[in-house]
């Protein structure tokens, strides 16, 4: 996964305190230690919905990069 995408997502999570940012932080942590945690189907559905609804293009691209990394 591109390090810039991780930075964009981390910046979003640090500046927003919401259920969405909390879940994104968990998924981002999985991308750092992929062998220790496995994303679920619910995670995939959540991420797809987040990508579809995201208006910020930079964050949307970062979420797509995370999706590709975690779910192929």
TORLUM-758142 format. One record per residue: x, y, z of N, C-alpha, C in turn; residue in three letters. Coordinates in Angstrom, 3 decimals, decimal comma. Layout:
BEGIN
<atom><n_c1>X</n_c1><n_c2>Y</n_c2><n_c3>Z</n_c3><ca_c1>X</ca_c1><ca_c2>Y</ca_c2><ca_c3>Z</ca_c3><c_c1>X</c_c1><c_c2>Y</c_c2><c_c3>Z</c_c3><resn>ALA</resn></atom>
...
END
This chain:
BEGIN
<atom><n_c1>0,841</n_c1><n_c2>-1,172</n_c2><n_c3>0,000</n_c3><ca_c1>0,000</ca_c1><ca_c2>0,000</ca_c2><ca_c3>0,000</ca_c3><c_c1>0,885</c_c1><c_c2>1,232</c_c2><c_c3>0,000</c_c3><resn>UNK</resn></atom>
<atom><n_c1>0,486</n_c1><n_c2>2,221</n_c2><n_c3>-0,736</n_c3><ca_c1>1,229</ca_c1><ca_c2>3,469</ca_c2><ca_c3>-0,848</ca_c3><c_c1>1,251</c_c1><c_c2>4,199</c_c2><c_c3>0,496</c_c3><resn>UNK</resn></atom>
<atom><n_c1>2,418</n_c1><n_c2>4,620</n_c2><n_c3>0,919</n_c3><ca_c1>2,556</ca_c1><ca_c2>5,301</ca_c2><ca_c3>2,210</ca_c3><c_c1>1,781</c_c1><c_c2>6,622</c_c2><c_c3>2,234</c_c3><resn>UNK</resn></atom>
<atom><n_c1>1,702</n_c1><n_c2>7,295</n_c2><n_c3>1,112</n_c3><ca_c1>0,947</ca_c1><ca_c2>8,549</ca_c2><ca_c3>1,063</ca_c3><c_c1>-0,523</c_c1><c_c2>8,306</c_c2><c_c3>1,390</c_c3><resn>UNK</resn></atom>
<atom><n_c1>-1,079</n_c1><n_c2>7,203</n_c2><n_c3>0,915</n_c3><ca_c1>-2,473</ca_c1><ca_c2>6,872</ca_c2><ca_c3>1,211</ca_c3><c_c1>-2,658</c_c1><c_c2>6,659</c_c2><c_c3>2,709</c_c3><resn>UNK</resn></atom>
<atom><n_c1>-1,706</n_c1><n_c2>5,994</n_c2><n_c3>3,336</n_c3><ca_c1>-1,785</ca_c1><ca_c2>5,800</ca_c2><ca_c3>4,788</ca_c3><c_c1>-1,792</c_c1><c_c2>7,138</c_c2><c_c3>5,520</c_c3><resn>UNK</resn></atom>
<atom><n_c1>-0,961</n_c1><n_c2>8,056</n_c2><n_c3>5,067</n_c3><ca_c1>-0,873</ca_c1><ca_c2>9,380</ca_c2><ca_c3>5,694</ca_c3><c_c1>-2,195</c_c1><c_c2>10,121</c_c2><c_c3>5,559</c_c3><resn>UNK</resn></atom>
<atom><n_c1>-2,803</n_c1><n_c2>10,072</n_c2><n_c3>4,383</n_c3><ca_c1>-4,081</ca_c1><ca_c2>10,748</ca_c2><ca_c3>4,143</ca_c3><c_c1>-5,155</c_c1><c_c2>10,184</c_c2><c_c3>5,071</c_c3><resn>UNK</resn></atom>
<atom><n_c1>-5,219</n_c1><n_c2>8,869</n_c2><n_c3>5,185</n_c3><ca_c1>-6,225</ca_c1><ca_c2>8,244</ca_c2><ca_c3>6,048</ca_c3><c_c1>-5,942</c_c1><c_c2>8,555</c_c2><c_c3>7,512</c_c3><resn>UNK</resn></atom>
<atom><n_c1>-4,689</n_c1><n_c2>8,494</n_c2><n_c3>7,924</n_c3><ca_c1>-4,339</ca_c1><ca_c2>8,824</ca_c2><ca_c3>9,311</ca_c3><c_c1>-4,709</c_c1><c_c2>10,262</c_c2><c_c3>9,647</c_c3><resn>UNK</resn></atom>
<atom><n_c1>-4,446</n_c1><n_c2>11,169</n_c2><n_c3>8,723</n_c3><ca_c1>-4,792</ca_c1><ca_c2>12,580</ca_c2><ca_c3>8,936</ca_c3><c_c1>-6,299</c_c1><c_c2>12,733</c_c2><c_c3>9,114</c_c3><resn>UNK</resn></atom>
<atom><n_c1>-7,068</n_c1><n_c2>12,022</n_c2><n_c3>8,299</n_c3><ca_c1>-8,525</ca_c1><ca_c2>12,058</ca_c2><ca_c3>8,425</ca_c3><c_c1>-8,954</c_c1><c_c2>11,528</c_c2><c_c3>9,794</c_c3><resn>UNK</resn></atom>
<atom><n_c1>-8,404</n_c1><n_c2>10,405</n_c2><n_c3>10,199</n_c3><ca_c1>-8,785</ca_c1><ca_c2>9,787</ca_c2><ca_c3>11,473</ca_c3><c_c1>-8,424</c_c1><c_c2>10,674</c_c2><c_c3>12,666</c_c3><resn>UNK</resn></atom>
<atom><n_c1>-7,317</n_c1><n_c2>11,378</n_c2><n_c3>12,581</n_c3><ca_c1>-6,906</ca_c1><ca_c2>12,246</ca_c2><ca_c3>13,678</ca_c3><c_c1>-7,776</c_c1><c_c2>13,499</c_c2><c_c3>13,771</c_c3><resn>UNK</resn></atom>
<atom><n_c1>-8,307</n_c1><n_c2>13,954</n_c2><n_c3>12,652</n_c3><ca_c1>-9,080</ca_c1><ca_c2>15,193</ca_c2><ca_c3>12,666</ca_c3><c_c1>-10,589</c_c1><c_c2>14,972</c_c2><c_c3>12,799</c_c3><resn>UNK</resn></atom>
<atom><n_c1>-11,033</n_c1><n_c2>13,722</n_c2><n_c3>12,761</n_c3><ca_c1>-12,454</ca_c1><ca_c2>13,399</ca_c2><ca_c3>12,892</ca_c3><c_c1>-12,634</c_c1><c_c2>12,370</c_c2><c_c3>13,992</c_c3><resn>UNK</resn></atom>
<atom><n_c1>-13,565</n_c1><n_c2>12,620</n_c2><n_c3>14,859</n_c3><ca_c1>-13,901</ca_c1><ca_c2>11,662</ca_c2><ca_c3>15,916</ca_c3><c_c1>-15,299</c_c1><c_c2>11,131</c_c2><c_c3>15,624</c_c3><resn>UNK</resn></atom>
<atom><n_c1>-15,338</n_c1><n_c2>10,044</n_c2><n_c3>14,896</n_c3><ca_c1>-16,617</ca_c1><ca_c2>9,457</ca_c2><ca_c3>14,502</ca_c3><c_c1>-16,476</c_c1><c_c2>7,942</c_c2><c_c3>14,421</c_c3><resn>UNK</resn></atom>
<atom><n_c1>-17,595</n_c1><n_c2>7,291</n_c2><n_c3>14,249</n_c3><ca_c1>-17,584</ca_c1><ca_c2>5,841</ca_c2><ca_c3>14,089</ca_c3><c_c1>-16,803</c_c1><c_c2>5,459</c_c2><c_c3>12,830</c_c3><resn>UNK</resn></atom>
<atom><n_c1>-16,981</n_c1><n_c2>6,249</n_c2><n_c3>11,770</n_c3><ca_c1>-16,284</ca_c1><ca_c2>6,000</ca_c2><ca_c3>10,499</ca_c3><c_c1>-14,772</c_c1><c_c2>6,094</c_c2><c_c3>10,694</c_c3><resn>UNK</resn></atom>
<atom><n_c1>-14,312</n_c1><n_c2>7,144</n_c2><n_c3>11,352</n_c3><ca_c1>-12,866</ca_c1><ca_c2>7,310</ca_c2><ca_c3>11,522</ca_c3><c_c1>-12,289</c_c1><c_c2>6,217</c_c2><c_c3>12,418</c_c3><resn>UNK</resn></atom>
<atom><n_c1>-13,038</n_c1><n_c2>5,790</n_c2><n_c3>13,411</n_c3><ca_c1>-12,578</ca_c1><ca_c2>4,702</ca_c2><ca_c3>14,272</ca_c3><c_c1>-12,412</c_c1><c_c2>3,405</c_c2><c_c3>13,508</c_c3><resn>UNK</resn></atom>
<atom><n_c1>-13,387</n_c1><n_c2>3,114</n_c2><n_c3>12,666</n_c3><ca_c1>-13,323</ca_c1><ca_c2>1,880</ca_c2><ca_c3>11,861</ca_c3><c_c1>-12,206</c_c1><c_c2>1,954</c_c2><c_c3>10,830</c_c3><resn>UNK</resn></atom>
<atom><n_c1>-12,024</n_c1><n_c2>3,133</n_c2><n_c3>10,231</n_c3><ca_c1>-10,931</ca_c1><ca_c2>3,298</ca_c2><ca_c3>9,267</ca_c3><c_c1>-9,573</c_c1><c_c2>3,118</c_c2><c_c3>9,950</c_c3><resn>UNK</resn></atom>
<atom><n_c1>-9,466</n_c1><n_c2>3,592</n_c2><n_c3>11,187</n_c3><ca_c1>-8,209</ca_c1><ca_c2>3,431</ca_c2><ca_c3>11,923</ca_c3><c_c1>-7,897</c_c1><c_c2>1,956</c_c2><c_c3>12,140</c_c3><resn>UNK</resn></atom>
<atom><n_c1>-8,915</n_c1><n_c2>1,171</n_c2><n_c3>12,464</n_c3><ca_c1>-8,730</ca_c1><ca_c2>-0,273</ca_c2><ca_c3>12,648</ca_c3><c_c1>-8,253</c_c1><c_c2>-0,919</c_c2><c_c3>11,347</c_c3><resn>UNK</resn></atom>
<atom><n_c1>-8,885</n_c1><n_c2>-0,564</n_c2><n_c3>10,234</n_c3><ca_c1>-8,493</ca_c1><ca_c2>-1,127</ca_c2><ca_c3>8,941</ca_c3><c_c1>-7,084</c_c1><c_c2>-0,687</c_c2><c_c3>8,554</c_c3><resn>UNK</resn></atom>
<atom><n_c1>-6,762</n_c1><n_c2>0,554</n_c2><n_c3>8,851</n_c3><ca_c1>-5,423</ca_c1><ca_c2>1,058</ca_c2><ca_c3>8,559</ca_c3><c_c1>-4,384</c_c1><c_c2>0,294</c_c2><c_c3>9,374</c_c3><resn>UNK</resn></atom>
<atom><n_c1>-4,687</n_c1><n_c2>0,018</n_c2><n_c3>10,632</n_c3><ca_c1>-3,769</ca_c1><ca_c2>-0,768</ca_c2><ca_c3>11,461</ca_c3><c_c1>-3,569</c_c1><c_c2>-2,161</c_c2><c_c3>10,883</c_c3><resn>UNK</resn></atom>
<atom><n_c1>-4,622</n_c1><n_c2>-2,739</n_c2><n_c3>10,307</n_c3><ca_c1>-4,498</ca_c1><ca_c2>-4,049</ca_c2><ca_c3>9,659</ca_c3><c_c1>-3,518</c_c1><c_c2>-3,988</c_c2><c_c3>8,493</c_c3><resn>UNK</resn></atom>
<atom><n_c1>-3,476</n_c1><n_c2>-2,866</n_c2><n_c3>7,810</n_c3><ca_c1>-2,585</ca_c1><ca_c2>-2,750</ca_c2><ca_c3>6,653</ca_c3><c_c1>-1,117</c_c1><c_c2>-2,732</c_c2><c_c3>7,068</c_c3><resn>UNK</resn></atom>
<atom><n_c1>-0,848</n_c1><n_c2>-2,334</n_c2><n_c3>8,304</n_c3><ca_c1>0,526</ca_c1><ca_c2>-2,337</ca_c2><ca_c3>8,804</ca_c3><c_c1>0,961</c_c1><c_c2>-3,724</c_c2><c_c3>9,249</c_c3><resn>UNK</resn></atom>
<atom><n_c1>0,036</n_c1><n_c2>-4,497</n_c2><n_c3>9,787</n_c3><ca_c1>0,365</ca_c1><ca_c2>-5,814</ca_c2><ca_c3>10,321</ca_c3><c_c1>-0,628</c_c1><c_c2>-6,832</c_c2><c_c3>9,778</c_c3><resn>UNK</resn></atom>
<atom><n_c1>-0,551</n_c1><n_c2>-7,060</n_c2><n_c3>8,494</n_c3><ca_c1>-1,549</ca_c1><ca_c2>-7,875</ca_c2><ca_c3>7,796</ca_c3><c_c1>-1,586</c_c1><c_c2>-9,315</c_c2><c_c3>8,291</c_c3><resn>UNK</resn></atom>
<atom><n_c1>-0,480</n_c1><n_c2>-9,842</n_c2><n_c3>8,764</n_c3><ca_c1>-0,446</ca_c1><ca_c2>-11,221</ca_c2><ca_c3>9,221</ca_c3><c_c1>-1,148</c_c1><c_c2>-11,439</c_c2><c_c3>10,548</c_c3><resn>UNK</resn></atom>
<atom><n_c1>-1,302</n_c1><n_c2>-10,379</n_c2><n_c3>11,342</n_c3><ca_c1>-1,876</ca_c1><ca_c2>-10,518</ca_c2><ca_c3>12,676</ca_c3><c_c1>-3,401</c_c1><c_c2>-10,412</c_c2><c_c3>12,690</c_c3><resn>UNK</resn></atom>
<atom><n_c1>-3,971</n_c1><n_c2>-9,723</n_c2><n_c3>11,714</n_c3><ca_c1>-5,420</ca_c1><ca_c2>-9,519</ca_c2><ca_c3>11,699</ca_c3><c_c1>-5,953</c_c1><c_c2>-9,720</c_c2><c_c3>10,285</c_c3><resn>UNK</resn></atom>
<atom><n_c1>-7,154</n_c1><n_c2>-10,237</n_c2><n_c3>10,221</n_c3><ca_c1>-7,763</ca_c1><ca_c2>-10,497</ca_c2><ca_c3>8,919</ca_c3><c_c1>-9,044</c_c1><c_c2>-9,690</c_c2><c_c3>8,788</c_c3><resn>UNK</resn></atom>
<atom><n_c1>-9,158</n_c1><n_c2>-8,920</n_c2><n_c3>7,718</n_c3><ca_c1>-10,384</ca_c1><ca_c2>-8,147</ca_c2><ca_c3>7,521</ca_c3><c_c1>-11,558</c_c1><c_c2>-9,079</c_c2><c_c3>7,208</c_c3><resn>UNK</resn></atom>
<atom><n_c1>-12,729</n_c1><n_c2>-8,679</n_c2><n_c3>7,633</n_c3><ca_c1>-13,936</ca_c1><ca_c2>-9,482</ca_c2><ca_c3>7,455</ca_c3><c_c1>-14,746</c_c1><c_c2>-8,990</c_c2><c_c3>6,263</c_c3><resn>UNK</resn></atom>
<atom><n_c1>-15,783</n_c1><n_c2>-9,737</n_c2><n_c3>5,941</n_c3><ca_c1>-16,698</ca_c1><ca_c2>-9,299</ca_c2><ca_c3>4,886</ca_c3><c_c1>-17,373</c_c1><c_c2>-7,989</c_c2><c_c3>5,279</c_c3><resn>UNK</resn></atom>
<atom><n_c1>-17,687</n_c1><n_c2>-7,828</n_c2><n_c3>6,563</n_c3><ca_c1>-18,277</ca_c1><ca_c2>-6,577</ca_c2><ca_c3>7,038</ca_c3><c_c1>-17,320</c_c1><c_c2>-5,404</c_c2><c_c3>6,829</c_c3><resn>UNK</resn></atom>
<atom><n_c1>-16,032</n_c1><n_c2>-5,644</n_c2><n_c3>7,016</n_c3><ca_c1>-15,038</ca_c1><ca_c2>-4,602</ca_c2><ca_c3>6,769</ca_c3><c_c1>-15,034</c_c1><c_c2>-4,204</c_c2><c_c3>5,296</c_c3><resn>UNK</resn></atom>
<atom><n_c1>-15,133</n_c1><n_c2>-5,187</n_c2><n_c3>4,422</n_c3><ca_c1>-15,144</ca_c1><ca_c2>-4,919</ca_c2><ca_c3>2,981</ca_c3><c_c1>-16,369</c_c1><c_c2>-4,095</c_c2><c_c3>2,596</c_c3><resn>UNK</resn></atom>
<atom><n_c1>-17,515</n_c1><n_c2>-4,452</n_c2><n_c3>3,149</n_c3><ca_c1>-18,749</ca_c1><ca_c2>-3,721</ca_c2><ca_c3>2,850</ca_c3><c_c1>-18,662</c_c1><c_c2>-2,292</c_c2><c_c3>3,373</c_c3><resn>UNK</resn></atom>
<atom><n_c1>-18,159</n_c1><n_c2>-2,131</n_c2><n_c3>4,605</n_c3><ca_c1>-17,986</ca_c1><ca_c2>-0,800</ca_c2><ca_c3>5,182</ca_c3><c_c1>-17,090</c_c1><c_c2>0,062</c_c2><c_c3>4,293</c_c3><resn>UNK</resn></atom>
<atom><n_c1>-15,966</n_c1><n_c2>-0,505</n_c2><n_c3>3,873</n_c3><ca_c1>-15,010</ca_c1><ca_c2>0,255</ca_c2><ca_c3>3,069</ca_c3><c_c1>-15,596</c_c1><c_c2>0,619</c_c2><c_c3>1,710</c_c3><resn>UNK</resn></atom>
<atom><n_c1>-16,333</n_c1><n_c2>-0,281</n_c2><n_c3>1,095</n_c3><ca_c1>-16,984</ca_c1><ca_c2>0,023</ca_c2><ca_c3>-0,181</ca_c3><c_c1>-17,965</c_c1><c_c2>1,181</c_c2><c_c3>-0,037</c_c3><resn>UNK</resn></atom>
<atom><n_c1>-18,757</n_c1><n_c2>1,171</n_c2><n_c3>1,031</n_c3><ca_c1>-19,712</ca_c1><ca_c2>2,256</ca_c2><ca_c3>1,270</ca_c3><c_c1>-18,986</c_c1><c_c2>3,573</c_c2><c_c3>1,533</c_c3><resn>UNK</resn></atom>
<atom><n_c1>-17,894</n_c1><n_c2>3,508</n_c2><n_c3>2,289</n_c3><ca_c1>-17,119</ca_c1><ca_c2>4,716</ca_c2><ca_c3>2,575</ca_c3><c_c1>-16,543</c_c1><c_c2>5,308</c_c2><c_c3>1,295</c_c3><resn>UNK</resn></atom>
<atom><n_c1>-16,073</n_c1><n_c2>4,451</n_c2><n_c3>0,402</n_c3><ca_c1>-15,508</ca_c1><ca_c2>4,918</ca_c2><ca_c3>-0,870</ca_c3><c_c1>-16,594</c_c1><c_c2>5,580</c_c2><c_c3>-1,716</c_c3><resn>UNK</resn></atom>
<atom><n_c1>-17,747</n_c1><n_c2>4,917</n_c2><n_c3>-1,818</n_c3><ca_c1>-18,835</ca_c1><ca_c2>5,472</ca_c2><ca_c3>-2,631</ca_c3><c_c1>-19,325</c_c1><c_c2>6,814</c_c2><c_c3>-2,138</c_c3><resn>UNK</resn></atom>
<atom><n_c1>-19,365</n_c1><n_c2>6,993</n_c2><n_c3>-0,822</n_c3><ca_c1>-19,939</ca_c1><ca_c2>8,220</ca_c2><ca_c3>-0,274</ca_c3><c_c1>-18,918</c_c1><c_c2>9,341</c_c2><c_c3>-0,079</c_c3><resn>UNK</resn></atom>
<atom><n_c1>-17,632</n_c1><n_c2>9,045</n_c2><n_c3>-0,243</n_c3><ca_c1>-16,598</ca_c1><ca_c2>10,045</ca_c2><ca_c3>0,017</ca_c3><c_c1>-16,577</c_c1><c_c2>11,121</c_c2><c_c3>-1,068</c_c3><resn>UNK</resn></atom>
<atom><n_c1>-16,590</n_c1><n_c2>12,383</n_c2><n_c3>-0,636</n_c3><ca_c1>-16,579</ca_c1><ca_c2>13,510</ca_c2><ca_c3>-1,570</ca_c3><c_c1>-15,154</c_c1><c_c2>14,054</c_c2><c_c3>-1,813</c_c3><resn>UNK</resn></atom>
<atom><n_c1>-14,284</n_c1><n_c2>13,896</n_c2><n_c3>-0,842</n_c3><ca_c1>-12,897</ca_c1><ca_c2>14,352</ca_c2><ca_c3>-0,953</ca_c3><c_c1>-12,133</c_c1><c_c2>13,362</c_c2><c_c3>-1,836</c_c3><resn>UNK</resn></atom>
<atom><n_c1>-11,705</n_c1><n_c2>13,818</n_c2><n_c3>-2,995</n_c3><ca_c1>-11,046</ca_c1><ca_c2>12,936</ca_c2><ca_c3>-3,972</ca_c3><c_c1>-9,749</c_c1><c_c2>12,329</c_c2><c_c3>-3,439</c_c3><resn>UNK</resn></atom>
<atom><n_c1>-8,983</n_c1><n_c2>13,110</n_c2><n_c3>-2,694</n_c3><ca_c1>-7,718</ca_c1><ca_c2>12,610</ca_c2><ca_c3>-2,153</ca_c3><c_c1>-7,979</c_c1><c_c2>11,461</c_c2><c_c3>-1,178</c_c3><resn>UNK</resn></atom>
<atom><n_c1>-8,941</n_c1><n_c2>11,643</n_c2><n_c3>-0,285</n_c3><ca_c1>-9,281</ca_c1><ca_c2>10,596</ca_c2><ca_c3>0,669</ca_c3><c_c1>-9,911</c_c1><c_c2>9,402</c_c2><c_c3>-0,044</c_c3><resn>UNK</resn></atom>
<atom><n_c1>-10,717</n_c1><n_c2>9,670</n_c2><n_c3>-1,048</n_c3><ca_c1>-11,351</ca_c1><ca_c2>8,584</ca_c2><ca_c3>-1,803</ca_c3><c_c1>-10,295</c_c1><c_c2>7,691</c_c2><c_c3>-2,460</c_c3><resn>UNK</resn></atom>
<atom><n_c1>-9,287</n_c1><n_c2>8,288</n_c2><n_c3>-3,056</n_c3><ca_c1>-8,206</ca_c1><ca_c2>7,518</ca_c2><ca_c3>-3,677</ca_c3><c_c1>-7,427</c_c1><c_c2>6,723</c_c2><c_c3>-2,632</c_c3><resn>UNK</resn></atom>
<atom><n_c1>-7,214</n_c1><n_c2>7,315</n_c2><n_c3>-1,460</n_c3><ca_c1>-6,511</ca_c1><ca_c2>6,617</ca_c2><ca_c3>-0,389</ca_c3><c_c1>-7,327</c_c1><c_c2>5,417</c_c2><c_c3>0,090</c_c3><resn>UNK</resn></atom>
<atom><n_c1>-8,643</n_c1><n_c2>5,594</n_c2><n_c3>0,202</n_c3><ca_c1>-9,506</ca_c1><ca_c2>4,486</ca_c2><ca_c3>0,617</ca_c3><c_c1>-9,530</c_c1><c_c2>3,385</c_c2><c_c3>-0,433</c_c3><resn>UNK</resn></atom>
<atom><n_c1>-9,492</n_c1><n_c2>3,753</n_c2><n_c3>-1,697</n_c3><ca_c1>-9,434</ca_c1><ca_c2>2,754</ca_c2><ca_c3>-2,764</ca_c3><c_c1>-8,126</c_c1><c_c2>1,979</c_c2><c_c3>-2,702</c_c3><resn>UNK</resn></atom>
<atom><n_c1>-7,051</n_c1><n_c2>2,670</n_c2><n_c3>-2,371</n_c3><ca_c1>-5,752</ca_c1><ca_c2>2,007</ca_c2><ca_c3>-2,224</ca_c3><c_c1>-5,789</c_c1><c_c2>1,025</c_c2><c_c3>-1,047</c_c3><resn>UNK</resn></atom>
<atom><n_c1>-6,401</n_c1><n_c2>1,432</n_c2><n_c3>0,058</n_c3><ca_c1>-6,546</ca_c1><ca_c2>0,554</ca_c2><ca_c3>1,215</ca_c3><c_c1>-7,402</c_c1><c_c2>-0,655</c_c2><c_c3>0,857</c_c3><resn>UNK</resn></atom>
<atom><n_c1>-8,470</n_c1><n_c2>-0,431</n_c2><n_c3>0,144</n_c3><ca_c1>-9,358</ca_c1><ca_c2>-1,520</ca_c2><ca_c3>-0,296</ca_c3><c_c1>-8,601</c_c1><c_c2>-2,517</c_c2><c_c3>-1,165</c_c3><resn>UNK</resn></atom>
<atom><n_c1>-7,844</n_c1><n_c2>-2,025</n_c2><n_c3>-2,110</n_c3><ca_c1>-7,065</ca_c1><ca_c2>-2,902</ca_c2><ca_c3>-2,987</ca_c3><c_c1>-6,039</c_c1><c_c2>-3,699</c_c2><c_c3>-2,195</c_c3><resn>UNK</resn></atom>
<atom><n_c1>-5,418</n_c1><n_c2>-3,068</n_c2><n_c3>-1,230</n_c3><ca_c1>-4,400</ca_c1><ca_c2>-3,743</ca_c2><ca_c3>-0,433</ca_c3><c_c1>-4,991</c_c1><c_c2>-4,825</c_c2><c_c3>0,448</c_c3><resn>UNK</resn></atom>
<atom><n_c1>-6,097</n_c1><n_c2>-4,521</n_c2><n_c3>1,123</n_c3><ca_c1>-6,684</ca_c1><ca_c2>-5,480</ca_c2><ca_c3>2,058</ca_c3><c_c1>-7,497</c_c1><c_c2>-6,584</c_c2><c_c3>1,379</c_c3><resn>UNK</resn></atom>
<atom><n_c1>-8,168</n_c1><n_c2>-6,227</n_c2><n_c3>0,286</n_c3><ca_c1>-9,113</ca_c1><ca_c2>-7,170</ca_c2><ca_c3>-0,313</ca_c3><c_c1>-8,783</c_c1><c_c2>-7,576</c_c2><c_c3>-1,739</c_c3><resn>UNK</resn></atom>
<atom><n_c1>-7,691</n_c1><n_c2>-7,050</n_c2><n_c3>-2,258</n_c3><ca_c1>-7,257</ca_c1><ca_c2>-7,452</ca_c2><ca_c3>-3,594</ca_c3><c_c1>-8,078</c_c1><c_c2>-6,862</c_c2><c_c3>-4,635</c_c3><resn>UNK</resn></atom>
END
